[in-house]
Structures are given as structure tokens and as C-alpha cells.
């Protein structure tokens, strides 16, 4: 019942977000468009066949970090609010939330995939292929995006390559 309520809202948001990315090239990211389109297709198939509800609910739960992402990465910089204390707090909440909701569950998901492998073999070959190709992808993407977030945060806080280059350039000019 929860799935019947949440999934259409989430798919509607993904469709909206994909449309916005296609219209506004400033927020367009090829990988995000692919992520949204694949989610739209695979989650709809999972709903139709009544399979993988647990995994989809976990992936939907990861979207709790999206408001922080939109505010800290897109809204604040677009409106000249980068570097404010509020921006820093939101950025730290984004990194912490991203870790808690998207990275920390990965070992549990991997264990679940392993523990349910025999049940997955009862699916049709097409659904098995879809599961093999799509279930690990969000975890891989979340790890990749987390690394990008941490790198970006470190560069903003003075610990990244950009800051090191600025400091070394500053020392040379001194």
C-alpha cells in the first residue's frame, strides 16, 4: 500500500526533474538523466511484476538527501549565497545525509542481494538480467557521487586540490 502511494509520486518527480534538466542546460548532467530514465523504466517494471519492492523503497528513501542537494549545490550558488554559514551547514548536512542514506546501506544491500540469489533465479531470464544490470548500479552511482561531494566539500573548506594550488601559487608570489 505504501509502495502504491510513494512510487507514482517519485516517478512523477523523476519525470519532472528529467524534463527540467533537458530544458535548463545549467543543471543538465548526462549521468543524472540516464539515472532518472533507467529508474523510470525499471521501477515501473518492478511495480508491474510486483518484484524488488524492498530495493526500490530503499532507493526512494535515499531521495531524502535531494532537497539538501538542490539547495546547497544549485540554489545557493545560483543566487550568490555560496560561502555563507547557512550554505556551509547545508553542505555538511548534504554530505552527512548522503553518507547515512546512500553509502552506509550499501553493505546491507549487497548482503541482501547475496542472500536472495536463489529467489532471483526463479524469475524469468529477462527479469534476472534486469536485476543483475540494475540492482548494483544505484549503489555504484551513490559511491561515485559521494566521492564527488567530499572532493567538492574539501576544496571549499580549503583541503582540496584547488586550495592547495592557490596556496602554492600564493607562496611562489610571496
N, C-alpha and C positions, 0 to 999 in steps of 0.2 A: 504494500500500500504506500509506504514511504517512497519507494522507487517510482511508482506511478505518478507521484506528485513532483518529486525532485527532478527526475530525468527530463521531462519536457521543458522545465524552466532552464535547466543547464544547457540543453541543446539549443534552446532559443537564444540564450546568451552567447553561446559559441557562434551561432549563425550571425547574430548582430555584430560581435567582435570581429569576425572574419570580414564582414561587409565593411566595417569601419576601416580595417587595415587595407582593404582593397581601394578604398576611396582616398584615405589620408596616407600618403606615402611617408610622412614623417613617423608614423607609428607602425609602418609595414615591416614585418620580419618574415622572411620566407619560411623559416623553421616553424614559426608560430602558426602561419596559415596552414601548413601541412599538418601540424599537431591538431588544429581545430577541425580540419576536414576529415582526417582519419578518425578522430573522436566522434564526429557526427555520424560517420558511416558505421564504425564498429559498435558504438554504443547502441545505435538503432538496431543493428543485427542482434546484439546480445539481448535487447529488450524483446524483440520479436521471437527469438528462440528460447527466451526465459533462461539464460545461462549467464554466468560470470557476474551476478549481481553484486557479490561481495567486493570484487575488484573494482567495479565501476563506482560503487559507493565510496570506496577508499579514494579513488581518483577525484571524484566530485568533492570529497572532503578537503582535498589539497587546495581547492579553489578558494579556501578561506584566506589565503595569502594574497589573492588577486587585488583586493582594494588597496592594500599597502603598496603593491607593485605599481598600480595606476597612479596613486598619489605621489609616491616617492620618486618614481622613475620618469613619469610623463608629466603630471600636473605641475609639481613644484618647479622643475626646470623650465617648463614652457612659460611659466608666469614669473620667472626671475626670483624664485624663492629658494634657490639652491644655496646650501651652506647655513641656513638658519638653524636654530636649535630644534625647532619642530621638525624640520627636514631630517636632521641627524637622528632624532628619536624615531621617526617613521622608518628611516632607512635601517636602523638597528632592529626595529620590530619586524621589518621585512626579512632580514637575514635570519633572525632567530625563528620566526614563524616558518620560513621556508625550510629551515633545518628540521624543526619539530614535526611539521605536517607533510613534508615531501621527501626528506632524506632519511630521517630516523626510521620510518616504517619499511624501508627497502629490505632489510634482512628478514623481517617478518613476512613480507610478500614473497620473497624468494623461497622461504621455508614452506609457505602455503602452496606455491606452485609445485614444489617437490613432493609435498605430502598428498596432493590431489592428482598427481600424474596419472594414476590408474583410472580415475574417473574421466580424465580428459581423453583417454584412449577409447572411451565409449562413444565419443562424439563422431560425427561424420568427418571424413578426411578434410573436407573444406573448412569446417569449423575448427578442427585441430590445427590446420595451417594458419588460420586467422589468429588463433590463440598463441601459437608459437611465435608468430611475427609481431603481434601487438602487445601482449601482456608485459614483456620486459621493457618495451620502448618508453613508456612514461617514466619509469624509474631511471633509465639511462638519461633521458632528457632532463629530469629533475636534478640529477647529479651534475650534468653539464651546466645547467642554468645556475645552480648553486655556486659552482666554481666561478662563473662569470660575476655573480653577485658579490662574492667575497673579494675577488680581484678589484671590482669597482669600488667596493667599500674601503678596501685598504688604500687604493690610490687617492680616495677622497680624504682619508684620515692621515695621509702622509706616509704610508708604509708601502705604497706600490711603486712600480717602475717609473711612472710619470714623475712622482715626487722625488725619487732617487736621482733621476736625470736632471730635474730642475735644481736640486741641491748640488749636484756635482758641477753643473754649469755655473751655478752661483759661486761655488768655491773657486772655479777657474778664473772667474772675472774679478774676484777679490784680490 
